[in-house]
């Protein structure tokens, strides 16, 4: 926790994540999908500063990103878990420095974050569909059987299961790949920077 306790202003670099998410540079996109900036920032921070600091950073990052995209889903549980897991790995295992290891961890983290969001959207879709059918009553049920479409379901916000199985998986795959490709370069530079600062304070 050296970085968080001795130089808390460094945690303000977390503000770069929502800024990059809003800017969304097109030349860093794969099939129109940008990388997961939250993973690219949280991974080196947690590896260099430990599980508690990683979990706190994941919580703060989740709150910031949820404020950008208000709705029924949240990134907080996945980011908090990833921050704690990566921080624990950085403390208990050998120092992670290989580019392949950073890319693999970024790939797993992005996939976990994306799947957690898809699961939440799927649950909301199931709950919304059930409630809409209950409110619509038997008339709408007969209409759906006759015409194949229930108008009450078309007004529901969010993603449908069909969307998640098609476009959702495509977006998840593209974001996972571009994040894993950028992680060896971006995460290794951050990791070196954070570790040099931490070792300098401990002298």
C-alpha positions as a printed Julia matrix, in Angstrom:
203×3 Matrix{Float64}:
   0.0     0.0     0.0
   3.0     2.3    -0.34
   1.62    4.14   -3.34
  -1.77    4.82   -1.79
  -0.6     5.81    1.69
   2.59    7.76    0.93
   1.47    9.51   -2.23
  -2.35    9.52   -2.44
  -2.27   12.06   -5.27
  -0.98    9.31   -7.55
  -4.38    7.68   -7.21
  -5.75   10.68   -9.11
  -4.33    9.08  -12.24
  -7.47    6.93  -12.11
  -9.25    9.95  -13.61
  -7.47    9.2   -16.87
  -9.61    6.08  -17.28
 -13.0     7.78  -17.75
 -11.33   10.48  -19.87
  -9.87    7.86  -22.2
 -13.17    5.99  -22.23
 -14.95    9.16  -23.32
 -12.27   10.11  -25.86
 -12.2     6.57  -27.29
  -9.35    7.01  -29.82
 -10.4     5.41  -33.07
  -6.89    4.28  -33.99
  -6.82    2.14  -30.83
 -10.01    0.28  -31.7
 -10.59   -3.18  -33.11
 -13.68   -3.47  -35.28
 -14.91   -0.2   -33.77
 -14.45   -1.41  -30.16
 -11.88    0.25  -27.91
  -9.83   -1.4   -25.16
 -10.9    -1.74  -21.57
  -9.01    1.19  -20.04
 -10.09    0.2   -16.54
  -8.2    -3.1   -16.81
  -5.14   -1.42  -18.37
  -4.89    0.95  -15.4
  -5.97   -1.35  -12.56
  -3.72   -4.31  -13.44
  -0.31   -2.61  -12.9
  -1.59   -0.6    -9.93
  -2.83   -3.68   -8.08
   0.26   -5.76   -8.91
   2.56   -3.09   -7.49
   0.53   -1.94   -4.46
  -1.15   -5.01   -3.01
  -4.67   -6.43   -2.56
  -6.19   -3.78   -0.28
  -5.04   -0.89   -2.44
  -6.09   -2.79   -5.57
  -9.57   -3.42   -4.16
  -9.94    0.25   -3.17
  -8.79    1.34   -6.63
 -11.23   -1.09   -8.25
 -14.07    0.29   -6.12
 -13.22    3.91   -6.98
 -12.82    3.05  -10.64
 -16.16    1.25  -10.68
 -17.92    4.23   -9.11
 -16.41    6.59  -11.7
 -17.37    4.41  -14.66
 -20.86    3.71  -13.32
 -21.38    7.48  -13.04
 -20.56    7.79  -16.75
 -23.05    5.08  -17.73
 -25.97    5.12  -15.26
 -28.3     2.19  -15.5
 -29.14   -1.13  -13.97
 -25.68   -2.69  -14.34
 -22.49   -1.95  -12.43
 -18.78   -2.61  -12.94
 -17.96   -2.36   -9.23
 -18.05   -6.08   -8.22
 -15.84   -7.24  -11.1
 -13.3    -4.41  -10.74
 -13.13   -4.8    -6.96
 -12.55   -8.54   -7.32
  -9.92   -8.05  -10.03
  -8.08   -5.43   -7.96
  -7.97   -7.73   -4.94
  -6.95  -10.78   -7.0
  -4.18   -9.02   -8.93
  -2.91   -7.35   -5.75
  -2.78  -10.69   -3.95
  -0.96  -12.19   -6.91
   1.58   -9.37   -6.89
   2.31   -9.89   -3.2
   2.34  -13.68   -2.91
   3.73  -14.78   -6.27
   6.97  -13.98   -8.06
   7.05  -10.48   -9.58
   5.11  -10.48  -12.85
   7.21   -8.84  -15.55
   6.77  -10.92  -18.7
   4.72   -9.35  -21.47
   2.86  -12.59  -22.06
   1.77  -12.76  -18.41
   0.51   -9.18  -18.45
  -1.38   -9.8   -21.68
  -2.95  -12.96  -20.31
  -4.02  -11.28  -17.07
  -5.49   -8.37  -19.03
  -7.34  -10.81  -21.3
  -8.81  -12.68  -18.33
  -9.72   -9.46  -16.54
 -11.47   -7.96  -19.58
 -13.36  -11.19  -20.21
 -14.49  -11.38  -16.57
 -15.62   -7.76  -16.56
 -17.5    -8.16  -19.84
 -19.16  -11.41  -18.78
 -20.28   -9.87  -15.49
 -21.97   -7.03  -17.4
 -23.58   -9.47  -19.83
 -24.89  -11.55  -16.94
 -26.41   -8.48  -15.3
 -28.03   -7.4   -18.58
 -29.38  -10.91  -19.07
 -30.91  -10.98  -15.59
 -32.48   -7.55  -16.11
 -33.88   -8.69  -19.43
 -35.42  -11.78  -17.84
 -36.93   -9.76  -14.99
 -38.22   -7.06  -17.34
 -39.74   -9.6   -19.72
 -41.48  -11.43  -16.9
 -42.88   -8.22  -15.41
 -44.0    -6.93  -18.82
 -45.87  -10.14  -19.56
 -47.55  -10.07  -16.15
 -48.64   -6.44  -16.62
 -49.78   -6.99  -20.19
 -52.16   -9.74  -19.21
 -53.85  -12.39  -21.32
 -54.78   -9.98  -24.16
 -51.14   -9.25  -24.94
 -50.38  -12.94  -24.61
 -52.94  -13.77  -27.32
 -51.57  -10.92  -29.45
 -48.06  -12.35  -29.16
 -49.28  -15.77  -30.23
 -51.17  -14.34  -33.2
 -48.6   -11.84  -34.45
 -45.39  -13.25  -33.01
 -44.46   -9.97  -31.27
 -45.48   -8.61  -27.88
 -45.43   -4.78  -28.09
 -44.79   -4.53  -24.35
 -41.42   -6.25  -24.78
 -40.25   -3.8   -27.44
 -40.42   -0.92  -24.96
 -38.05   -2.54  -22.47
 -34.66   -0.77  -22.15
 -31.33   -2.56  -22.2
 -30.01   -5.61  -24.02
 -32.02   -8.69  -25.03
 -30.65  -12.22  -24.87
 -30.51  -12.31  -28.66
 -28.42   -9.11  -28.65
 -26.07  -10.51  -26.03
 -25.59  -13.75  -27.94
 -24.79  -11.89  -31.17
 -23.47   -8.35  -30.93
 -22.61   -8.68  -27.23
 -20.2   -11.56  -27.81
 -18.63   -9.77  -30.78
 -18.0    -6.65  -28.7
 -16.63   -8.74  -25.82
 -14.26  -10.64  -28.1
 -12.99   -7.49  -29.81
 -12.44   -5.63  -26.53
 -10.71   -8.62  -24.95
  -8.3    -8.98  -27.88
  -7.39   -5.29  -28.2
  -6.87   -5.0   -24.43
  -4.64   -8.08  -24.37
  -2.59   -6.68  -27.28
  -2.06   -3.29  -25.61
  -1.4    -4.64  -22.11
   2.22   -5.78  -22.63
   3.28   -2.27  -23.64
   1.04   -0.03  -21.49
   0.91   -2.16  -18.36
   4.65   -2.9   -18.33
   5.47    0.82  -18.48
   3.05    1.61  -15.65
   4.26   -1.34  -13.61
   7.87   -0.21  -13.91
   6.9     3.33  -12.93
   4.83    2.3    -9.87
   7.49   -0.15   -8.66
  10.28    2.4    -9.0
   8.29    4.89   -6.95
   7.49    2.3    -4.3
  11.09    1.07   -4.0
  12.32    4.65   -3.8
  10.07    5.37   -0.79
  11.15    2.22    1.01
  14.86    3.19    0.92
